[in-house]
Amino acid sequence: MGLWYISFAAGEGFRGATVVEARSSEGAHAEATRRNLNPGGEAAILPVPPRHEGEARAYLNRLVSLEELIADGGKRVDDLPPKTAEAIHAAADHICQECNS
């Protein structure tokens, strides 16, 4: 089991993010949905690197706003340098908005 970060967004923008414990990205999506932490929209799912597990636990099993993430020092992927943003997008598993129901 590991920690997984899930970010949800739709046409109107960011809908929230959460961290859940699961064995896979599919399991993480199912766990977030089971816990009513899935607000819909497209989902981007990434494993939390071990070096960030301590800080990620602050978001475990709850839906977090963009304001809270930014206040905690987080950054929007699109605000990162282009190569960094591309690497994150490539590493994430994605669930399209229509498929995330």
C-alpha positions as CSV (number, residue, x, y, z in Angstrom):
1,M,0.0,0.0,0.0
2,G,1.1,3.5,-0.7
3,L,-0.1,7.0,-0.8
4,W,-1.7,8.5,-3.9
5,Y,-2.4,12.1,-4.7
6,I,-5.5,12.8,-6.8
7,S,-6.3,16.1,-8.4
8,F,-9.8,16.8,-9.8
9,A,-10.6,19.5,-12.4
10,A,-13.2,20.3,-15.0
11,G,-14.0,23.1,-17.4
12,E,-14.5,25.6,-14.6
13,G,-11.1,24.6,-13.1
14,F,-9.8,22.9,-10.0
15,R,-12.4,21.0,-8.0
16,G,-10.2,19.7,-5.2
17,A,-7.5,17.2,-4.4
18,T,-7.0,14.4,-1.9
19,V,-4.5,11.8,-0.8
20,V,-5.6,8.2,-0.2
21,E,-3.9,5.0,0.6
22,A,-4.1,2.2,-2.1
23,R,-2.2,-0.4,-4.0
24,S,-2.6,1.2,-7.4
25,S,-3.9,4.3,-9.2
26,E,-7.2,2.4,-10.0
27,G,-7.5,1.5,-6.3
28,A,-6.8,5.1,-5.3
29,H,-9.6,6.4,-7.5
30,A,-12.0,3.8,-6.1
31,E,-11.0,4.6,-2.5
32,A,-11.5,8.4,-3.1
33,T,-14.9,7.6,-4.7
34,R,-15.9,5.3,-1.8
35,R,-15.0,8.0,0.7
36,N,-17.1,10.6,-1.2
37,L,-13.9,12.6,-2.0
38,N,-14.5,12.5,-5.7
39,P,-16.1,15.8,-6.9
40,G,-16.1,14.6,-10.5
41,G,-14.3,16.1,-13.5
42,E,-11.0,14.8,-14.9
43,A,-8.8,13.0,-12.3
44,A,-5.0,13.0,-12.4
45,I,-3.5,10.4,-10.1
46,L,0.1,10.2,-9.0
47,P,1.9,8.1,-6.4
48,V,3.3,10.2,-3.5
49,P,7.1,9.9,-3.5
50,P,8.3,8.5,-0.1
51,R,10.2,11.8,0.7
52,H,6.8,13.6,0.6
53,E,4.7,11.1,2.5
54,G,4.9,13.1,5.8
55,E,3.5,16.3,4.3
56,A,1.0,14.5,2.1
57,R,-0.6,12.8,5.2
58,A,-2.1,16.3,6.0
59,Y,-4.4,15.7,3.1
60,L,-5.2,12.1,3.8
61,N,-8.8,11.1,3.3
62,R,-10.2,14.6,2.8
63,L,-10.9,16.9,-0.1
64,V,-8.6,19.9,-0.1
65,S,-9.2,23.3,-1.8
66,L,-6.7,25.0,-4.1
67,E,-6.5,27.8,-1.5
68,E,-5.3,25.4,1.1
69,L,-2.8,23.8,-1.2
70,I,-1.3,27.1,-2.2
71,A,-1.3,28.3,1.5
72,D,0.7,25.2,2.3
73,G,3.3,26.0,-0.4
74,G,1.9,23.9,-3.2
75,K,1.9,25.0,-6.8
76,R,-0.4,24.5,-9.7
77,V,1.3,22.2,-12.3
78,D,0.7,24.8,-15.0
79,D,2.7,27.4,-13.0
80,L,5.8,25.1,-13.0
81,P,8.5,25.3,-15.6
82,P,7.2,23.7,-18.9
83,K,9.5,20.6,-18.7
84,T,8.5,19.9,-15.1
85,A,4.8,20.3,-15.9
86,E,5.2,18.0,-18.9
87,A,6.9,15.4,-16.8
88,I,4.2,15.5,-14.1
89,H,1.4,15.2,-16.7
90,A,3.3,12.3,-18.4
91,A,3.7,10.5,-15.0
92,A,0.1,10.8,-13.9
93,D,-2.7,8.3,-14.7
94,H,-5.6,10.2,-16.0
95,I,-9.4,9.5,-15.9
96,C,-11.4,11.6,-18.3
97,Q,-14.3,13.7,-17.0
98,E,-16.9,11.5,-18.8
99,C,-15.3,8.3,-17.4
100,N,-15.1,9.7,-13.8
101,S,-18.6,9.0,-12.6
